[in-house]
Amino acid sequence: MPELQDASAPAEGLGRAEASVPPPSVQTEPEKPAATAPAPVQESPRDAAPSPAPQRKKNSDYYETKAQIFSALVEAIDLSQLARLDTEDARDEIRDVVNDIIALKNVVMSISEQEDLLEDICNDVLGYGPLEPLLARDDIADIMVNGAQTVYIETQGKVEQTAVSFRDNAQLMNICQRIVSQVGRRVDESSPICDARLPDGSRVNVITPPLAIDGPALTIRKFKRDKLTLDQLVRYGSITPEGATILQIIGRSRCNVLISGGTGSGKTTLLNCLTAYIDADERIITCEDSAELQLQQPHVVRLETRPPNLEGEGEITMRDLVKNCLRMRPERIIVGEVRGPEAFDLLQAMNTGHDGSMGTLHANSPREALSRLESMITMGGFSLPSRTLREMIVSSIDVVVQAARLRDGSRRITHVTEVMGMEGDVITTQDVFLYDMVGEDANGRIIGRHRSTGIGRPRFWERARYFGEETRLAEALDASEMSEFAAD
């Protein structure tokens, strides 16, 4: 449960005080958000729940009344005792006190207004204020706060503005500090950039003034409550059943996999899907900037980087984590995102008996992903010849899986590509599975199809046979070719 303290003022009290005591001067609390979104479209993997009904517009009298009741609540309840309760019991306690205050003050409110008021106050005390209704929706992929008065969301791959707002930048800043403090991090003028996460693993980035000109900017990449599976991605059209089977075999047969894609293309979701096929008896160590992966295996060790402290000391980088986990007897190493010199250590790990390791990086194609790996190692200060680096990449990476977010907002797995070897100084690759865009329908939705490239025996065939998966692999490849002929 988040820190039980309002974003605007601390509270003191012993149990319930007399609600009719004149309230102290406390700033008004944030408005109840009014966010709407169109009904979800089946094709997007992030779409799931129907959107809530639009909220009623509240007038200034409502907010004045709310400020008075909230001030009385601060005097009437002991938040230190409230902290010992679970979320539901705490909400019930707050609702009882607020109902008493409304009765004692003879506040005239309709039942619907009273329910809105109770929900607003519970969100402010126990949660993240105006963000709570947005965080509760499972159809939202991203929440983007650009200062106190501007909040955008992404649903169905499309970005739209909401009616949600904060009282002022100070309240927004308090909400940001509440979020990052839960994972032992801080954000202030001396440290204006912070990466953090919510308790459910959702990724959070905060950048504040003086770097953010128009007030604190808060970005939340939400993760679904129910982790997506490859079967669900098949239903959403992100991959065909045959392609999903090939990915299952790749994950099961301990191929070293690099998942490539642009921002918001579903790399982390796909990585979660692939890790579902790791055997339960394998020891897995994950290294992440913010712990987001949701592995279901019993033997998982999760590691997270640490920023420097106020004195600029104590930083633990991704490279530190990858190097350390090599001493922890891992069978698989999962790197949430490769973005720096840790690429060298990950390749070394893949090359020294840690088969089945995986990672993600930002790139627009499998070929570009391999080039970026080389660039990141070079930028880390390793003065190795280009050919040596490429030979290391070839001997380490087995498969590159490319994810893409198309212009209509849908997400597709566009390439399953093998790394074959070297011809001269050039890395050679081989596409096993591709996605072709054919056109678009009357609603602007992309029309396309996944197809096999006709490879009868991919390079990881022997690895699949070692794990007893060669029959399934052959059937999936044959079925994908048959479906392609049927489509033609």
Secondary structure, 3 states (H helix, E strand, C coil): CCCCCCCCCCCCCCCCCCCCCCCCCCCCCCCCCCCCCCCCCCCCCCCCCCCCCCCCCCCHHHHHHHHHHHHHHHHHCCHHHHCCCCHHHHHHHHHHHHHHHHHHCCCCCCHHHHHHHHHHHHHHHHCCHHHHHHHHCCCEEEEEEECCCCEEEEECCEEEECCCCCCCHHHHHHHHHHHHHCCCCCCCCCCCEEEEECCCCCEEEEECCCCCCCCCEEEEECCCCCCCCHHHHHHCCCCCHHHHHHHHHHHHCCCCEEEEECCCCCHHHHHHHHHCCCCCCCCEEEEECCCCCCCCCCCEEEEECECCCCCCCCCECHHHHHHHHCCCCCCEEEECCCCCCHHHHHHHHHCCCCCCCEEEEECCCHHHHHHHHHHHHHHCCCCCCHHHHHHHHHHHCCEEEEEEECCCCCEEEEEEEEEEEEECCEEEEEEEEEEEEEEECCCCCEEEEEEECCCCCCCCHHHHHHCCCHHHHHHHHHHHHHHHHHHC
